[in-house]
């Protein structure tokens, strides 16, 4: 039985912990958070306020890192250097430099597995759409679109001030709310050529990070990508991901993949499993990815999302930010680590 610990007991840990507890082949033995008031979050297991103490005192197989962004790299490094496998919540780093450092850490410690939590890749709609892209059944891809129109009140940043600080969060809407959408765009679109982007603050929150971002992406295949993300909406609308082929148009919206048929009507193809409750927008694929990672540990396989795979979305964010600052198109060629 695998021995598991969770570092960080914030919002996202409440998705991880039930997934861990539901797996009969693993045991949650310890949790860690600097807030002593969270000690009884999971009764009858060891609680720590310092993850170094946790690593020194527990015999662990895997640690889930659910910390604020600025702690992702140092906590991962500490675990990996102890020989403990890591399931790392997104983002994998604050920027390209940290992301690349994580990739190099993975390459140096080949006996330690590190999975980046980009769980939306395992959504049923995304898996089906990826199969359609790879099949070539509808011809070449002409373009794809990713839209995230969500809402975050000022209280969201006031409650956890690190979210509004660039050096602690690594950014705003791109890295916090829209990272999964960027990841899926590059997953489906393939290798990128150049990005022209713009970021802005449309809300007067007094924070350092962007609340709105747009980008025009050119892929090596010649396909075009449109990305738009904002936290200025009146509420959380469904994320939309659309791929247009020479002979067909497919859209994921409201967790349903649809195809526009020959009569111009939408035809439903498949619907994602949904997470119950108010955090439905996380999707229901955390469990799938977590369990797949546990299987890879037990069976010593590579069937999980490696750091080098998760790195591209971090590259995209940096390229959009640089493009906005310099008001020019950015060549993605040579941007850090090329996974292909």
C-alpha positions in Angstrom: 0.0 0.0 0.0 1.4 3.4 -1.0 1.9 5.9 1.8 0.6 9.4 0.8 0.9 12.9 2.3 -0.7 16.2 1.3 1.3 19.5 1.7 -1.1 22.5 1.7 -4.7 22.3 2.9 -6.2 25.2 0.8 -9.2 25.0 -1.5 -7.7 22.5 -4.0 -6.7 20.0 -1.3 -10.4 19.3 -0.8 -10.4 17.8 -4.3 -7.2 15.7 -3.8 -8.0 14.3 -0.3 -11.3 12.6 -1.2 -9.6 11.1 -4.3 -6.8 9.7 -2.1 -9.2 8.3 0.4 -11.3 6.7 -2.3 -8.4 4.6 -3.5 -8.2 1.3 -1.6 -4.5 0.7 -2.5 -3.1 3.9 -0.9 -3.2 5.4 2.6 -3.2 9.0 3.6 -0.8 9.1 6.5 0.0 12.8 7.0 -0.9 16.4 6.0 0.9 19.7 6.4 -0.1 23.3 6.6 1.3 26.3 8.4 -2.2 27.0 9.8 -2.5 25.0 13.0 -6.2 25.6 12.9 -6.5 23.1 10.1 -5.0 20.3 12.2 -8.3 18.3 12.3 -9.0 18.6 8.6 -8.3 14.9 8.3 -8.8 13.2 11.7 -6.5 10.6 13.1 -3.4 11.2 10.9 -0.2 13.0 11.5 -0.2 16.8 11.1 2.8 19.0 10.4 3.3 22.7 10.0 6.7 22.4 8.2 7.0 20.1 5.2 10.7 19.5 5.9 9.6 17.9 9.2 7.1 15.8 7.4 9.7 14.5 4.9 12.1 13.8 7.7 9.6 11.9 9.9 7.4 10.0 7.5 8.2 7.1 5.2 6.3 8.3 2.1 5.8 7.0 -1.4 4.1 10.1 -2.8 3.3 13.7 -1.8 0.6 15.9 -3.2 1.7 19.5 -3.4 -1.3 21.8 -3.0 0.5 25.0 -2.0 0.5 28.6 -3.2 2.3 28.9 -6.5 5.6 30.4 -5.2 6.1 27.3 -3.0 5.6 24.7 -5.8 9.3 24.5 -6.9 11.0 24.5 -3.5 8.5 21.9 -2.1 8.9 19.7 -5.1 12.6 19.9 -5.0 12.6 18.9 -1.3 10.4 15.9 -2.0 12.3 14.7 -5.1 15.7 15.0 -3.3 14.3 12.8 -0.6 13.3 10.2 -3.2 9.6 10.8 -2.8 7.3 10.9 -5.9 5.4 14.1 -6.4 1.9 14.9 -7.6 2.1 18.6 -8.3 -0.9 20.9 -8.6 -0.7 23.4 -11.4 1.2 25.6 -12.2 4.5 23.7 -12.3 6.3 27.0 -11.7 6.0 30.7 -11.6 7.7 31.3 -14.9 9.9 29.7 -17.6 12.9 29.8 -15.4 11.2 27.8 -12.6 9.5 25.5 -15.1 12.8 24.7 -16.8 14.4 24.1 -13.4 11.7 21.6 -12.6 12.3 19.8 -16.0 16.0 19.6 -15.2 15.1 18.3 -11.7 13.0 15.6 -13.3 15.8 14.7 -15.7 18.4 14.5 -12.9 16.3 12.3 -10.6 15.1 9.7 -13.1 14.1 7.3 -10.4 11.6 9.8 -8.9 8.3 10.4 -10.7 6.8 13.9 -11.0 3.2 14.3 -12.3 1.9 17.8 -13.2 -1.8 18.1 -12.5 -3.2 19.0 -15.9 -6.2 16.8 -15.3 -8.4 18.3 -18.0 -6.4 16.4 -20.6 -8.3 13.3 -19.3 -11.8 14.8 -19.7 -13.8 12.5 -21.9 -14.6 15.4 -24.3 -10.9 16.3 -24.6 -9.8 12.7 -25.2 -12.4 12.3 -27.9 -11.4 15.6 -29.6 -7.7 14.7 -29.4 -8.6 11.4 -31.2 -10.3 13.3 -33.9 -7.3 15.6 -34.4 -4.9 12.7 -34.6 -7.2 10.7 -37.0 -7.2 13.3 -39.7 -10.7 12.3 -40.5 -11.9 15.8 -41.0 -8.9 17.1 -42.8 -6.3 19.6 -41.6 -6.8 21.8 -38.6 -7.5 25.4 -39.6 -7.7 26.9 -36.2 -8.7 26.6 -32.6 -10.2 28.9 -30.0 -10.0 28.9 -26.2 -12.2 31.2 -24.1 -12.4 31.6 -20.3 -14.8 34.2 -19.1 -14.9 34.0 -15.3 -15.4 36.3 -12.3 -13.2 36.9 -9.3 -14.3 39.6 -6.8 -11.8 41.7 -4.9 -12.4 39.6 -1.9 -10.8 36.7 -3.7 -7.4 38.5 -3.7 -8.0 40.1 -0.3 -8.5 36.6 1.3 -5.2 35.3 0.0 -3.0 38.4 -1.0 -0.4 36.2 -2.7 -2.8 35.7 -5.6 -2.4 39.4 -6.5 1.4 39.6 -6.3 3.3 38.8 -9.5 6.4 37.4 -7.6 4.2 35.0 -5.6 1.5 34.0 -8.1 3.4 34.2 -11.4 0.5 36.0 -12.9 -3.2 36.3 -12.7 -6.0 34.9 -15.0 -3.5 33.2 -17.3 -1.7 31.1 -14.7 -4.5 30.7 -12.2 -7.7 30.3 -14.1 -6.8 29.7 -17.8 -3.7 27.5 -17.6 -5.7 24.4 -18.4 -7.1 26.1 -21.5 -3.7 27.1 -22.7 -2.4 23.6 -22.1 -5.2 22.0 -24.1 -4.7 24.5 -27.0 -1.1 23.4 -27.4 -2.0 19.8 -26.8 -4.4 19.9 -29.7 -2.7 22.4 -31.9 0.8 21.0 -31.8 4.1 22.8 -31.9 3.8 26.6 -31.9 5.6 29.1 -34.1 4.7 32.6 -32.7 2.4 34.4 -30.3 1.1 38.0 -30.3 -0.5 38.7 -27.0 -1.8 41.5 -24.7 -2.6 41.6 -21.0 -4.4 44.2 -19.0 -6.1 45.0 -15.7 -9.7 46.0 -16.3 -10.8 45.9 -12.6 -9.6 48.5 -10.1 -8.4 45.9 -7.5 -5.0 47.4 -6.8 -3.2 44.1 -7.6 -0.1 43.4 -9.7 -1.4 40.6 -11.9 -3.5 40.7 -15.0 -7.2 40.0 -15.0 -7.6 39.8 -18.8 -5.4 38.4 -21.5 -5.7 37.8 -25.2 -3.5 36.1 -27.7 -3.2 35.2 -31.4 -1.2 32.0 -31.8 0.3 30.7 -35.0 1.1 27.0 -35.0 3.8 25.3 -37.1 1.1 23.5 -39.0 -0.2 26.9 -40.2 -3.3 26.7 -37.9 -4.3 29.8 -36.0 -5.3 30.0 -32.4 -7.4 32.6 -30.6 -7.1 32.7 -26.8 -9.1 35.0 -24.5 -9.4 34.9 -20.7 -10.8 37.3 -18.2 -11.8 37.4 -14.5 -14.1 40.5 -15.2 -17.2 38.6 -16.2 -20.3 38.8 -14.0 -20.1 35.1 -13.3 -18.2 31.9 -14.2 -19.3 31.0 -17.8 -18.4 27.7 -19.3 -14.9 27.4 -20.7 -15.1 27.0 -24.5 -12.7 25.1 -26.6 -13.3 24.9 -30.3 -11.4 23.2 -33.2 -12.1 24.0 -36.8 -11.0 21.5 -39.4 -11.3 21.7 -43.2 -14.4 19.5 -43.0 -15.8 20.0 -39.6 -16.2 22.1 -36.5 -16.1 20.7 -33.0 -16.8 22.6 -29.7 -16.5 21.7 -26.0 -18.8 23.9 -24.0 -20.8 23.1 -20.8 -18.7 20.0 -20.6 -20.2 18.6 -23.8 -18.4 18.0 -27.1 -20.6 18.9 -30.1 -20.2 18.7 -33.8 -21.9 20.9 -36.3 -23.5 18.5 -38.8 -24.2 18.9 -42.5 -27.5 20.7 -41.7 -25.7 23.2 -39.5 -27.1 21.8 -36.3 -25.2 20.8 -33.2 -24.8 17.1 -32.6 -23.8 16.0 -29.1 -20.9 13.5 -29.1 -19.9 12.9 -25.5 -20.3 14.6 -22.1 -17.7 14.8 -19.3 -18.2 13.3 -15.9 -19.0 16.2 -13.6 -17.7 17.1 -10.1 -20.6 17.7 -7.7 -20.9 20.9 -5.7 -19.7 24.5 -6.2 -16.3 23.6 -7.6 -17.8 21.9 -10.7 -15.4 23.9 -12.9 -12.4 21.9 -11.7 -13.9 19.0 -13.7 -14.0 15.4 -12.5 -10.7 14.1 -13.9 -8.5 14.7 -10.8 -9.4 11.2 -9.7 -8.4 9.7 -13.0 -5.0 11.4 -13.1 -4.3 10.7 -9.5 -5.1 7.0 -9.8 -3.1 6.7 -13.1 -0.1 8.2 -11.3 -0.4 5.8 -8.4 -0.5 2.9 -10.9 2.6 4.3 -12.6 4.4 4.3 -9.2 3.3 0.7 -8.4 4.0 -0.6 -11.9 7.0 1.7 -12.7 5.5 3.0 -15.9 5.7 6.5 -17.5 1.9 6.9 -18.0 1.4 10.3 -16.4 2.0 14.0 -17.3 5.7 14.7 -17.0 7.2 18.1 -16.1 8.6 18.4 -19.7 5.0 18.0 -21.0 3.5 20.6 -18.6 6.2 23.1 -19.4 4.7 24.4 -22.7 1.8 26.2 -21.1 4.2 28.1 -18.9 6.1 29.1 -22.0 2.9 30.4 -23.6 2.2 32.6 -20.5 5.7 34.1 -20.6 5.5 34.7 -24.3 2.1 36.4 -24.0 3.4 38.6 -21.2 6.6 39.5 -23.1 4.6 40.2 -26.3 2.3 42.5 -24.4 5.2 44.4 -22.8 7.2 44.8 -26.0 4.1 45.1 -28.3 5.5 42.7 -30.8 5.1 39.1 -32.0 7.2 36.5 -30.1 8.8 33.6 -31.7 8.2 30.5 -29.7 11.0 28.6 -31.3 13.8 28.0 -28.8 11.6 29.0 -25.9 13.0 26.8 -23.2 12.3 23.1 -23.5 10.7 21.7 -26.6 8.8 18.6 -25.7 8.3 17.4 -29.3 
